[in-house]
Amino acid sequence: GADVARRRRAAPVATAADARAYRERIMKALPKGSTFTPLMTCYLTDDTDPDDVEQGFRDGLFTGVKLYPANATTNSAAGVTDFRKIRRVLERMEKVGIPLLIHA
């Protein structure tokens, strides 16, 4: 019921598929004639796939990647626990020019 829906909304946008689905929900909720354009970001986790991040960026889904150190700030429970786990993602982001947004 409501608890499941609340958890679903609270889940981070961690993949290109997540971003696509969330953007579609936002677009459907906009009033007719709205010129609002949602800018989607990828929530970086220990398991983020560099290929997915790059493809999401190239497809225009991601405008940046958010780095939340795990449990360091609000809504960071799913964040990065060890920077060594995201090294490949950071290297790919640098290569293709994806902005890194740090929340700490």
Gaussian input, Z-matrix of N, CA and C with variables (Angstrom, degrees):
# hf/3-21g

backbone

0 1
 N
 C     1     B1
 C     2     B2     1     A1
 N     3     B3     2     A2     1     D1
 C     4     B4     3     A3     2     D2
 C     5     B5     4     A4     3     D3
 N     6     B6     5     A5     4     D4
 C     7     B7     6     A6     5     D5
 C     8     B8     7     A7     6     D6
 N     9     B9     8     A8     7     D7
 C    10    B10     9     A9     8     D8
 C    11    B11    10    A10     9     D9
 N    12    B12    11    A11    10    D10
 C    13    B13    12    A12    11    D11
 C    14    B14    13    A13    12    D12
 N    15    B15    14    A14    13    D13
 C    16    B16    15    A15    14    D14
 C    17    B17    16    A16    15    D15
 N    18    B18    17    A17    16    D16
 C    19    B19    18    A18    17    D17
 C    20    B20    19    A19    18    D18
 N    21    B21    20    A20    19    D19
 C    22    B22    21    A21    20    D20
 C    23    B23    22    A22    21    D21
 N    24    B24    23    A23    22    D22
 C    25    B25    24    A24    23    D23
 C    26    B26    25    A25    24    D24
 N    27    B27    26    A26    25    D25
 C    28    B28    27    A27    26    D26
 C    29    B29    28    A28    27    D27
 N    30    B30    29    A29    28    D28
 C    31    B31    30    A30    29    D29
 C    32    B32    31    A31    30    D30
 N    33    B33    32    A32    31    D31
 C    34    B34    33    A33    32    D32
 C    35    B35    34    A34    33    D33
 N    36    B36    35    A35    34    D34
 C    37    B37    36    A36    35    D35
 C    38    B38    37    A37    36    D36
 N    39    B39    38    A38    37    D37
 C    40    B40    39    A39    38    D38
 C    41    B41    40    A40    39    D39
 N    42    B42    41    A41    40    D40
 C    43    B43    42    A42    41    D41
 C    44    B44    43    A43    42    D42
 N    45    B45    44    A44    43    D43
 C    46    B46    45    A45    44    D44
 C    47    B47    46    A46    45    D45
 N    48    B48    47    A47    46    D46
 C    49    B49    48    A48    47    D47
 C    50    B50    49    A49    48    D48
 N    51    B51    50    A50    49    D49
 C    52    B52    51    A51    50    D50
 C    53    B53    52    A52    51    D51
 N    54    B54    53    A53    52    D52
 C    55    B55    54    A54    53    D53
 C    56    B56    55    A55    54    D54
 N    57    B57    56    A56    55    D55
 C    58    B58    57    A57    56    D56
 C    59    B59    58    A58    57    D57
 N    60    B60    59    A59    58    D58
 C    61    B61    60    A60    59    D59
 C    62    B62    61    A61    60    D60
 N    63    B63    62    A62    61    D61
 C    64    B64    63    A63    62    D62
 C    65    B65    64    A64    63    D63
 N    66    B66    65    A65    64    D64
 C    67    B67    66    A66    65    D65
 C    68    B68    67    A67    66    D66
 N    69    B69    68    A68    67    D67
 C    70    B70    69    A69    68    D68
 C    71    B71    70    A70    69    D69
 N    72    B72    71    A71    70    D70
 C    73    B73    72    A72    71    D71
 C    74    B74    73    A73    72    D72
 N    75    B75    74    A74    73    D73
 C    76    B76    75    A75    74    D74
 C    77    B77    76    A76    75    D75
 N    78    B78    77    A77    76    D76
 C    79    B79    78    A78    77    D77
 C    80    B80    79    A79    78    D78
 N    81    B81    80    A80    79    D79
 C    82    B82    81    A81    80    D80
 C    83    B83    82    A82    81    D81
 N    84    B84    83    A83    82    D82
 C    85    B85    84    A84    83    D83
 C    86    B86    85    A85    84    D84
 N    87    B87    86    A86    85    D85
 C    88    B88    87    A87    86    D86
 C    89    B89    88    A88    87    D87
 N    90    B90    89    A89    88    D88
 C    91    B91    90    A90    89    D89
 C    92    B92    91    A91    90    D90
 N    93    B93    92    A92    91    D91
 C    94    B94    93    A93    92    D92
 C    95    B95    94    A94    93    D93
 N    96    B96    95    A95    94    D94
 C    97    B97    96    A96    95    D95
 C    98    B98    97    A97    96    D96
 N    99    B99    98    A98    97    D97
 C   100   B100    99    A99    98    D98
 C   101   B101   100   A100    99    D99
 N   102   B102   101   A101   100   D100
 C   103   B103   102   A102   101   D101
 C   104   B104   103   A103   102   D102
 N   105   B105   104   A104   103   D103
 C   106   B106   105   A105   104   D104
 C   107   B107   106   A106   105   D105
 N   108   B108   107   A107   106   D106
 C   109   B109   108   A108   107   D107
 C   110   B110   109   A109   108   D108
 N   111   B111   110   A110   109   D109
 C   112   B112   111   A111   110   D110
 C   113   B113   112   A112   111   D111
 N   114   B114   113   A113   112   D112
 C   115   B115   114   A114   113   D113
 C   116   B116   115   A115   114   D114
 N   117   B117   116   A116   115   D115
 C   118   B118   117   A117   116   D116
 C   119   B119   118   A118   117   D117
 N   120   B120   119   A119   118   D118
 C   121   B121   120   A120   119   D119
 C   122   B122   121   A121   120   D120
 N   123   B123   122   A122   121   D121
 C   124   B124   123   A123   122   D122
 C   125   B125   124   A124   123   D123
 N   126   B126   125   A125   124   D124
 C   127   B127   126   A126   125   D125
 C   128   B128   127   A127   126   D126
 N   129   B129   128   A128   127   D127
 C   130   B130   129   A129   128   D128
 C   131   B131   130   A130   129   D129
 N   132   B132   131   A131   130   D130
 C   133   B133   132   A132   131   D131
 C   134   B134   133   A133   132   D132
 N   135   B135   134   A134   133   D133
 C   136   B136   135   A135   134   D134
 C   137   B137   136   A136   135   D135
 N   138   B138   137   A137   136   D136
 C   139   B139   138   A138   137   D137
 C   140   B140   139   A139   138   D138
 N   141   B141   140   A140   139   D139
 C   142   B142   141   A141   140   D140
 C   143   B143   142   A142   141   D141
 N   144   B144   143   A143   142   D142
 C   145   B145   144   A144   143   D143
 C   146   B146   145   A145   144   D144
 N   147   B147   146   A146   145   D145
 C   148   B148   147   A147   146   D146
 C   149   B149   148   A148   147   D147
 N   150   B150   149   A149   148   D148
 C   151   B151   150   A150   149   D149
 C   152   B152   151   A151   150   D150
 N   153   B153   152   A152   151   D151
 C   154   B154   153   A153   152   D152
 C   155   B155   154   A154   153   D153
 N   156   B156   155   A155   154   D154
 C   157   B157   156   A156   155   D155
 C   158   B158   157   A157   156   D156
 N   159   B159   158   A158   157   D157
 C   160   B160   159   A159   158   D158
 C   161   B161   160   A160   159   D159
 N   162   B162   161   A161   160   D160
 C   163   B163   162   A162   161   D161
 C   164   B164   163   A163   162   D162
 N   165   B165   164   A164   163   D163
 C   166   B166   165   A165   164   D164
 C   167   B167   166   A166   165   D165
 N   168   B168   167   A167   166   D166
 C   169   B169   168   A168   167   D167
 C   170   B170   169   A169   168   D168
 N   171   B171   170   A170   169   D169
 C   172   B172   171   A171   170   D170
 C   173   B173   172   A172   171   D171
 N   174   B174   173   A173   172   D172
 C   175   B175   174   A174   173   D173
 C   176   B176   175   A175   174   D174
 N   177   B177   176   A176   175   D175
 C   178   B178   177   A177   176   D176
 C   179   B179   178   A178   177   D177
 N   180   B180   179   A179   178   D178
 C   181   B181   180   A180   179   D179
 C   182   B182   181   A181   180   D180
 N   183   B183   182   A182   181   D181
 C   184   B184   183   A183   182   D182
 C   185   B185   184   A184   183   D183
 N   186   B186   185   A185   184   D184
 C   187   B187   186   A186   185   D185
 C   188   B188   187   A187   186   D186
 N   189   B189   188   A188   187   D187
 C   190   B190   189   A189   188   D188
 C   191   B191   190   A190   189   D189
 N   192   B192   191   A191   190   D190
 C   193   B193   192   A192   191   D191
 C   194   B194   193   A193   192   D192
 N   195   B195   194   A194   193   D193
 C   196   B196   195   A195   194   D194
 C   197   B197   196   A196   195   D195
 N   198   B198   197   A197   196   D196
 C   199   B199   198   A198   197   D197
 C   200   B200   199   A199   198   D198
 N   201   B201   200   A200   199   D199
 C   202   B202   201   A201   200   D200
 C   203   B203   202   A202   201   D201
 N   204   B204   203   A203   202   D202
 C   205   B205   204   A204   203   D203
 C   206   B206   205   A205   204   D204
 N   207   B207   206   A206   205   D205
 C   208   B208   207   A207   206   D206
 C   209   B209   208   A208   207   D207
 N   210   B210   209   A209   208   D208
 C   211   B211   210   A210   209   D209
 C   212   B212   211   A211   210   D210
 N   213   B213   212   A212   211   D211
 C   214   B214   213   A213   212   D212
 C   215   B215   214   A214   213   D213
 N   216   B216   215   A215   214   D214
 C   217   B217   216   A216   215   D215
 C   218   B218   217   A217   216   D216
 N   219   B219   218   A218   217   D217
 C   220   B220   219   A219   218   D218
 C   221   B221   220   A220   219   D219
 N   222   B222   221   A221   220   D220
 C   223   B223   222   A222   221   D221
 C   224   B224   223   A223   222   D222
 N   225   B225   224   A224   223   D223
 C   226   B226   225   A225   224   D224
 C   227   B227   226   A226   225   D225
 N   228   B228   227   A227   226   D226
 C   229   B229   228   A228   227   D227
 C   230   B230   229   A229   228   D228
 N   231   B231   230   A230   229   D229
 C   232   B232   231   A231   230   D230
 C   233   B233   232   A232   231   D231
 N   234   B234   233   A233   232   D232
 C   235   B235   234   A234   233   D233
 C   236   B236   235   A235   234   D234
 N   237   B237   236   A236   235   D235
 C   238   B238   237   A237   236   D236
 C   239   B239   238   A238   237   D237
 N   240   B240   239   A239   238   D238
 C   241   B241   240   A240   239   D239
 C   242   B242   241   A241   240   D240
 N   243   B243   242   A242   241   D241
 C   244   B244   243   A243   242   D242
 C   245   B245   244   A244   243   D243
 N   246   B246   245   A245   244   D244
 C   247   B247   246   A246   245   D245
 C   248   B248   247   A247   246   D246
 N   249   B249   248   A248   247   D247
 C   250   B250   249   A249   248   D248
 C   251   B251   250   A250   249   D249
 N   252   B252   251   A251   250   D250
 C   253   B253   252   A252   251   D251
 C   254   B254   253   A253   252   D252
 N   255   B255   254   A254   253   D253
 C   256   B256   255   A255   254   D254
 C   257   B257   256   A256   255   D255
 N   258   B258   257   A257   256   D256
 C   259   B259   258   A258   257   D257
 C   260   B260   259   A259   258   D258
 N   261   B261   260   A260   259   D259
 C   262   B262   261   A261   260   D260
 C   263   B263   262   A262   261   D261
 N   264   B264   263   A263   262   D262
 C   265   B265   264   A264   263   D263
 C   266   B266   265   A265   264   D264
 N   267   B267   266   A266   265   D265
 C   268   B268   267   A267   266   D266
 C   269   B269   268   A268   267   D267
 N   270   B270   269   A269   268   D268
 C   271   B271   270   A270   269   D269
 C   272   B272   271   A271   270   D270
 N   273   B273   272   A272   271   D271
 C   274   B274   273   A273   272   D272
 C   275   B275   274   A274   273   D273
 N   276   B276   275   A275   274   D274
 C   277   B277   276   A276   275   D275
 C   278   B278   277   A277   276   D276
 N   279   B279   278   A278   277   D277
 C   280   B280   279   A279   278   D278
 C   281   B281   280   A280   279   D279
 N   282   B282   281   A281   280   D280
 C   283   B283   282   A282   281   D281
 C   284   B284   283   A283   282   D282
 N   285   B285   284   A284   283   D283
 C   286   B286   285   A285   284   D284
 C   287   B287   286   A286   285   D285
 N   288   B288   287   A287   286   D286
 C   289   B289   288   A288   287   D287
 C   290   B290   289   A289   288   D288
 N   291   B291   290   A290   289   D289
 C   292   B292   291   A291   290   D290
 C   293   B293   292   A292   291   D291
 N   294   B294   293   A293   292   D292
 C   295   B295   294   A294   293   D293
 C   296   B296   295   A295   294   D294
 N   297   B297   296   A296   295   D295
 C   298   B298   297   A297   296   D296
 C   299   B299   298   A298   297   D297
 N   300   B300   299   A299   298   D298
 C   301   B301   300   A300   299   D299
 C   302   B302   301   A301   300   D300
 N   303   B303   302   A302   301   D301
 C   304   B304   303   A303   302   D302
 C   305   B305   304   A304   303   D303
 N   306   B306   305   A305   304   D304
 C   307   B307   306   A306   305   D305
 C   308   B308   307   A307   306   D306
 N   309   B309   308   A308   307   D307
 C   310   B310   309   A309   308   D308
 C   311   B311   310   A310   309   D309

   B1=1.4186
   B2=1.5168
   B3=1.3167
   B4=1.4645
   B5=1.5222
   B6=1.3519
   B7=1.4701
   B8=1.5192
   B9=1.3328
   B10=1.4698
   B11=1.5211
   B12=1.3242
   B13=1.4629
   B14=1.5218
   B15=1.3360
   B16=1.4640
   B17=1.5206
   B18=1.3188
   B19=1.4700
   B20=1.5205
   B21=1.3336
   B22=1.4567
   B23=1.5288
   B24=1.3245
   B25=1.4641
   B26=1.5201
   B27=1.3173
   B28=1.4557
   B29=1.5328
   B30=1.3262
   B31=1.4686
   B32=1.5239
   B33=1.3268
   B34=1.4650
   B35=1.5277
   B36=1.3075
   B37=1.4648
   B38=1.5309
   B39=1.3392
   B40=1.4602
   B41=1.5237
   B42=1.3310
   B43=1.4660
   B44=1.5236
   B45=1.3196
   B46=1.4628
   B47=1.5260
   B48=1.3273
   B49=1.4679
   B50=1.5321
   B51=1.3331
   B52=1.4679
   B53=1.5261
   B54=1.3232
   B55=1.4707
   B56=1.5187
   B57=1.3171
   B58=1.4638
   B59=1.5389
   B60=1.3243
   B61=1.4657
   B62=1.5272
   B63=1.3175
   B64=1.4588
   B65=1.5301
   B66=1.3240
   B67=1.4720
   B68=1.5290
   B69=1.3187
   B70=1.4639
   B71=1.5298
   B72=1.3420
   B73=1.4746
   B74=1.5271
   B75=1.3220
   B76=1.4723
   B77=1.5191
   B78=1.3181
   B79=1.4649
   B80=1.5348
   B81=1.3299
   B82=1.4662
   B83=1.5247
   B84=1.3160
   B85=1.4618
   B86=1.5271
   B87=1.3195
   B88=1.4612
   B89=1.5250
   B90=1.3108
   B91=1.4671
   B92=1.5293
   B93=1.3027
   B94=1.4669
   B95=1.5273
   B96=1.3237
   B97=1.4504
   B98=1.5181
   B99=1.3166
   B100=1.4683
   B101=1.5259
   B102=1.3168
   B103=1.4642
   B104=1.5296
   B105=1.3306
   B106=1.4617
   B107=1.5202
   B108=1.3265
   B109=1.4573
   B110=1.5261
   B111=1.3261
   B112=1.4609
   B113=1.5277
   B114=1.3214
   B115=1.4647
   B116=1.5223
   B117=1.2967
   B118=1.4574
   B119=1.5325
   B120=1.3232
   B121=1.4582
   B122=1.5224
   B123=1.3105
   B124=1.4570
   B125=1.5205
   B126=1.3205
   B127=1.4679
   B128=1.5245
   B129=1.3082
   B130=1.4640
   B131=1.5267
   B132=1.3347
   B133=1.4629
   B134=1.5299
   B135=1.3064
   B136=1.4697
   B137=1.5258
   B138=1.3343
   B139=1.4652
   B140=1.5233
   B141=1.3102
   B142=1.4611
   B143=1.5239
   B144=1.3241
   B145=1.4590
   B146=1.5362
   B147=1.3349
   B148=1.4629
   B149=1.5265
   B150=1.3328
   B151=1.4688
   B152=1.5221
   B153=1.3365
   B154=1.4596
   B155=1.5291
   B156=1.3259
   B157=1.4662
   B158=1.5288
   B159=1.3094
   B160=1.4627
   B161=1.5246
   B162=1.3292
   B163=1.4662
   B164=1.5177
   B165=1.3289
   B166=1.4635
   B167=1.5195
   B168=1.3187
   B169=1.4658
   B170=1.5232
   B171=1.3320
   B172=1.4775
   B173=1.5314
   B174=1.3479
   B175=1.4631
   B176=1.5279
   B177=1.3380
   B178=1.4544
   B179=1.5163
   B180=1.3295
   B181=1.4632
   B182=1.5213
   B183=1.3210
   B184=1.4580
   B185=1.5200
   B186=1.3298
   B187=1.4693
   B188=1.5228
   B189=1.3340
   B190=1.4550
   B191=1.5143
   B192=1.3276
   B193=1.4624
   B194=1.5191
   B195=1.3447
   B196=1.4616
   B197=1.5193
   B198=1.3083
   B199=1.4616
   B200=1.5204
   B201=1.3125
   B202=1.4540
   B203=1.5251
   B204=1.3212
   B205=1.4698
   B206=1.5338
   B207=1.3192
   B208=1.4598
   B209=1.5299
   B210=1.3214
   B211=1.4664
   B212=1.5270
   B213=1.3198
   B214=1.4647
   B215=1.5222
   B216=1.3286
   B217=1.4511
   B218=1.5216
   B219=1.3030
   B220=1.4517
   B221=1.5281
   B222=1.3198
   B223=1.4708
   B224=1.5226
   B225=1.3189
   B226=1.4659
   B227=1.5298
   B228=1.3216
   B229=1.4692
   B230=1.5338
   B231=1.3233
   B232=1.4655
   B233=1.5260
   B234=1.3170
   B235=1.4582
   B236=1.5134
   B237=1.3073
   B238=1.4616
   B239=1.5265
   B240=1.3332
   B241=1.4659
   B242=1.5159
   B243=1.3352
   B244=1.4655
   B245=1.5301
   B246=1.3094
   B247=1.4658
   B248=1.5287
   B249=1.3217
   B250=1.4706
   B251=1.5219
   B252=1.3209
   B253=1.4626
   B254=1.5189
   B255=1.3235
   B256=1.4725
   B257=1.5201
   B258=1.2935
   B259=1.4722
   B260=1.5315
   B261=1.3226
   B262=1.4782
   B263=1.5355
   B264=1.3173
   B265=1.4647
   B266=1.5286
   B267=1.3278
   B268=1.4684
   B269=1.5226
   B270=1.3213
   B271=1.4652
   B272=1.5236
   B273=1.3343
   B274=1.4682
   B275=1.5167
   B276=1.3152
   B277=1.4632
   B278=1.5135
   B279=1.3234
   B280=1.4591
   B281=1.5191
   B282=1.3144
   B283=1.4701
   B284=1.5333
   B285=1.3395
   B286=1.4651
   B287=1.5245
   B288=1.3336
   B289=1.4646
   B290=1.5177
   B291=1.3176
   B292=1.4661
   B293=1.5334
   B294=1.3306
   B295=1.4619
   B296=1.5290
   B297=1.3304
   B298=1.4568
   B299=1.5203
   B300=1.3315
   B301=1.4584
   B302=1.5138
   B303=1.3133
   B304=1.4582
   B305=1.5173
   B306=1.3273
   B307=1.4596
   B308=1.5172
   B309=1.3155
   B310=1.4576
   B311=1.5234
   A1=110.90
   A2=115.25
   A3=122.53
   A4=111.81
   A5=116.99
   A6=119.71
   A7=111.23
   A8=117.31
   A9=121.11
   A10=109.78
   A11=117.05
   A12=120.52
   A13=110.93
   A14=116.89
   A15=120.83
   A16=110.27
   A17=117.44
   A18=120.54
   A19=110.96
   A20=117.15
   A21=120.52
   A22=110.14
   A23=117.29
   A24=120.62
   A25=111.18
   A26=116.80
   A27=120.74
   A28=112.93
   A29=117.72
   A30=120.37
   A31=109.54
   A32=117.16
   A33=119.38
   A34=112.12
   A35=115.24
   A36=122.34
   A37=105.72
   A38=115.47
   A39=120.61
   A40=114.42
   A41=117.62
   A42=120.97
   A43=109.30
   A44=115.70
   A45=119.83
   A46=110.53
   A47=117.31
   A48=120.40
   A49=110.59
   A50=116.99
   A51=120.70
   A52=110.18
   A53=116.32
   A54=121.20
   A55=111.13
   A56=116.64
   A57=120.65
   A58=109.81
   A59=117.01
   A60=120.95
   A61=111.05
   A62=117.27
   A63=120.72
   A64=110.85
   A65=116.50
   A66=120.00
   A67=110.25
   A68=117.35
   A69=120.44
   A70=111.13
   A71=117.34
   A72=119.92
   A73=110.88
   A74=116.37
   A75=119.92
   A76=110.14
   A77=116.83
   A78=120.89
   A79=111.17
   A80=117.09
   A81=120.66
   A82=111.40
   A83=118.07
   A84=122.10
   A85=113.46
   A86=117.38
   A87=120.58
   A88=111.53
   A89=117.20
   A90=119.30
   A91=110.32
   A92=115.48
   A93=121.57
   A94=109.77
   A95=116.27
   A96=121.30
   A97=114.61
   A98=117.09
   A99=120.23
   A100=110.17
   A101=115.99
   A102=121.10
   A103=111.52
   A104=116.07
   A105=121.41
   A106=110.62
   A107=116.36
   A108=122.30
   A109=108.39
   A110=117.67
   A111=118.94
   A112=111.21
   A113=116.50
   A114=122.13
   A115=106.76
   A116=116.68
   A117=122.23
   A118=110.17
   A119=114.40
   A120=120.35
   A121=109.26
   A122=115.43
   A123=122.59
   A124=108.51
   A125=116.98
   A126=123.31
   A127=106.31
   A128=116.15
   A129=122.05
   A130=110.75
   A131=116.49
   A132=122.12
   A133=108.56
   A134=115.85
   A135=120.06
   A136=111.75
   A137=117.01
   A138=121.58
   A139=114.20
   A140=118.44
   A141=120.79
   A142=110.41
   A143=115.41
   A144=123.09
   A145=109.50
   A146=118.62
   A147=120.85
   A148=112.77
   A149=117.81
   A150=120.74
   A151=111.18
   A152=116.93
   A153=120.97
   A154=110.53
   A155=116.57
   A156=120.39
   A157=110.23
   A158=116.86
   A159=119.91
   A160=111.21
   A161=117.25
   A162=119.69
   A163=110.92
   A164=117.20
   A165=120.18
   A166=112.21
   A167=116.61
   A168=121.57
   A169=110.51
   A170=116.54
   A171=120.55
   A172=111.89
   A173=116.65
   A174=121.44
   A175=112.61
   A176=117.03
   A177=120.40
   A178=113.98
   A179=117.07
   A180=120.04
   A181=111.24
   A182=117.47
   A183=122.06
   A184=110.50
   A185=115.81
   A186=119.95
   A187=110.01
   A188=116.80
   A189=121.97
   A190=110.10
   A191=114.67
   A192=121.80
   A193=108.33
   A194=115.79
   A195=121.45
   A196=109.85
   A197=115.87
   A198=121.68
   A199=108.42
   A200=115.66
   A201=122.98
   A202=107.25
   A203=119.87
   A204=118.91
   A205=107.67
   A206=117.48
   A207=121.87
   A208=111.69
   A209=114.75
   A210=124.11
   A211=114.23
   A212=117.74
   A213=121.04
   A214=112.86
   A215=117.22
   A216=121.13
   A217=109.01
   A218=118.32
   A219=122.99
   A220=110.93
   A221=116.19
   A222=123.58
   A223=113.58
   A224=116.92
   A225=119.58
   A226=113.42
   A227=118.41
   A228=120.83
   A229=112.22
   A230=117.99
   A231=121.29
   A232=112.01
   A233=117.42
   A234=121.94
   A235=114.20
   A236=114.44
   A237=123.23
   A238=110.53
   A239=115.82
   A240=121.12
   A241=112.54
   A242=116.39
   A243=121.04
   A244=107.82
   A245=117.00
   A246=120.47
   A247=112.82
   A248=117.31
   A249=119.44
   A250=111.49
   A251=117.19
   A252=121.32
   A253=112.86
   A254=117.92
   A255=120.53
   A256=112.75
   A257=117.04
   A258=121.01
   A259=112.39
   A260=116.40
   A261=119.89
   A262=111.28
   A263=116.31
   A264=120.00
   A265=109.84
   A266=116.94
   A267=120.53
   A268=111.50
   A269=117.06
   A270=120.35
   A271=110.99
   A272=116.85
   A273=120.44
   A274=110.68
   A275=116.83
   A276=120.35
   A277=110.85
   A278=116.80
   A279=120.93
   A280=110.30
   A281=116.60
   A282=121.97
   A283=112.07
   A284=117.12
   A285=120.25
   A286=113.32
   A287=117.76
   A288=120.38
   A289=115.57
   A290=117.41
   A291=121.00
   A292=108.60
   A293=117.96
   A294=120.10
   A295=112.52
   A296=116.24
   A297=123.68
   A298=107.92
   A299=116.83
   A300=123.23
   A301=107.49
   A302=117.98
   A303=121.23
   A304=110.47
   A305=115.86
   A306=123.38
   A307=107.67
   A308=116.78
   A309=119.01
   A310=110.43
   D1=-132.78
   D2=-175.48
   D3=-63.10
   D4=-36.84
   D5=-179.78
   D6=-63.94
   D7=-40.94
   D8=178.66
   D9=-64.53
   D10=-44.40
   D11=179.58
   D12=-62.72
   D13=-40.51
   D14=179.43
   D15=-63.29
   D16=-44.65
   D17=178.61
   D18=-63.70
   D19=-39.16
   D20=-179.92
   D21=-61.99
   D22=-42.65
   D23=179.32
   D24=-66.98
   D25=-32.40
   D26=-176.12
   D27=-80.77
   D28=-12.92
   D29=-179.06
   D30=-64.46
   D31=137.50
   D32=179.84
   D33=-68.15
   D34=152.20
   D35=175.13
   D36=-84.31
   D37=93.22
   D38=-170.54
   D39=-108.70
   D40=-4.18
   D41=179.13
   D42=-138.57
   D43=165.56
   D44=176.40
   D45=-62.04
   D46=-37.48
   D47=177.86
   D48=-63.05
   D49=-41.06
   D50=176.25
   D51=-59.39
   D52=-45.75
   D53=-178.21
   D54=-63.57
   D55=-42.12
   D56=-179.99
   D57=-62.22
   D58=-46.91
   D59=-179.01
   D60=-64.52
   D61=-43.14
   D62=-179.31
   D63=-66.00
   D64=-42.84
   D65=178.40
   D66=-61.23
   D67=-40.38
   D68=178.49
   D69=-63.12
   D70=-40.55
   D71=177.41
   D72=-63.77
   D73=-40.58
   D74=178.51
   D75=-63.67
   D76=-47.43
   D77=-176.81
   D78=-61.82
   D79=-38.44
   D80=178.87
   D81=-67.32
   D82=-27.54
   D83=-178.11
   D84=-83.86
   D85=-13.26
   D86=-177.61
   D87=-71.94
   D88=144.21
   D89=176.27
   D90=-68.69
   D91=152.02
   D92=178.78
   D93=-55.45
   D94=133.86
   D95=178.94
   D96=87.78
   D97=-1.14
   D98=-179.86
   D99=-65.36
   D100=142.95
   D101=177.35
   D102=-106.98
   D103=9.64
   D104=179.39
   D105=-63.71
   D106=135.02
   D107=175.82
   D108=-122.59
   D109=112.76
   D110=178.70
   D111=-70.98
   D112=136.38
   D113=176.16
   D114=-104.93
   D115=111.62
   D116=-173.75
   D117=-90.59
   D118=142.39
   D119=175.13
   D120=-124.71
   D121=154.60
   D122=177.46
   D123=-94.67
   D124=130.74
   D125=176.94
   D126=-85.78
   D127=111.57
   D128=-176.42
   D129=-72.72
   D130=129.55
   D131=176.97
   D132=-126.40
   D133=173.30
   D134=176.82
   D135=-59.86
   D136=-24.50
   D137=-174.76
   D138=-105.14
   D139=10.49
   D140=-178.23
   D141=-60.45
   D142=134.38
   D143=-178.74
   D144=-91.50
   D145=120.37
   D146=-179.92
   D147=-57.50
   D148=-36.88
   D149=179.33
   D150=-64.53
   D151=-40.24
   D152=179.74
   D153=-65.97
   D154=-42.06
   D155=178.64
   D156=-62.34
   D157=-47.35
   D158=-179.87
   D159=-62.10
   D160=-45.85
   D161=-179.29
   D162=-64.63
   D163=-40.94
   D164=177.38
   D165=-61.42
   D166=-36.91
   D167=177.05
   D168=-69.18
   D169=-47.02
   D170=-179.54
   D171=-64.16
   D172=-31.12
   D173=179.01
   D174=-81.53
   D175=-2.04
   D176=179.43
   D177=80.85
   D178=12.67
   D179=178.75
   D180=-81.40
   D181=-45.85
   D182=-177.49
   D183=-100.15
   D184=131.40
   D185=172.34
   D186=-99.89
   D187=-11.90
   D188=179.36
   D189=-174.43
   D190=175.71
   D191=178.65
   D192=-124.73
   D193=129.33
   D194=179.90
   D195=-92.82
   D196=131.46
   D197=174.49
   D198=-109.19
   D199=114.09
   D200=173.21
   D201=-111.30
   D202=112.86
   D203=171.27
   D204=-61.59
   D205=131.16
   D206=-174.63
   D207=-52.91
   D208=128.29
   D209=175.19
   D210=61.47
   D211=21.20
   D212=-179.52
   D213=-93.52
   D214=-19.27
   D215=-176.95
   D216=-154.55
   D217=177.85
   D218=-179.93
   D219=-57.50
   D220=137.24
   D221=177.83
   D222=60.72
   D223=33.25
   D224=-177.96
   D225=-110.56
   D226=12.42
   D227=-176.75
   D228=-58.95
   D229=-33.60
   D230=-179.51
   D231=-91.36
   D232=7.90
   D233=-176.00
   D234=-71.20
   D235=-173.27
   D236=-174.87
   D237=-74.92
   D238=129.18
   D239=-179.88
   D240=-96.37
   D241=-22.69
   D242=-176.05
   D243=-152.37
   D244=119.01
   D245=-176.13
   D246=-61.53
   D247=-23.80
   D248=177.12
   D249=-63.95
   D250=-26.86
   D251=-179.07
   D252=-73.49
   D253=-17.99
   D254=-177.63
   D255=-111.40
   D256=8.35
   D257=-177.29
   D258=-54.69
   D259=-45.34
   D260=-179.25
   D261=-63.12
   D262=-37.98
   D263=179.21
   D264=-66.78
   D265=-46.03
   D266=179.91
   D267=-61.89
   D268=-40.29
   D269=177.98
   D270=-62.75
   D271=-41.88
   D272=178.93
   D273=-66.74
   D274=-41.01
   D275=178.60
   D276=-59.73
   D277=-42.89
   D278=178.09
   D279=-61.75
   D280=-42.93
   D281=-177.79
   D282=-61.31
   D283=-41.35
   D284=-175.10
   D285=-100.31
   D286=-4.40
   D287=173.57
   D288=84.33
   D289=32.67
   D290=178.68
   D291=-86.12
   D292=127.76
   D293=177.57
   D294=-63.41
   D295=140.47
   D296=174.30
   D297=-103.11
   D298=123.65
   D299=-178.99
   D300=-111.30
   D301=114.50
   D302=-175.09
   D303=-101.58
   D304=126.14
   D305=176.52
   D306=-114.27
   D307=113.44
   D308=-178.27
   D309=-146.71

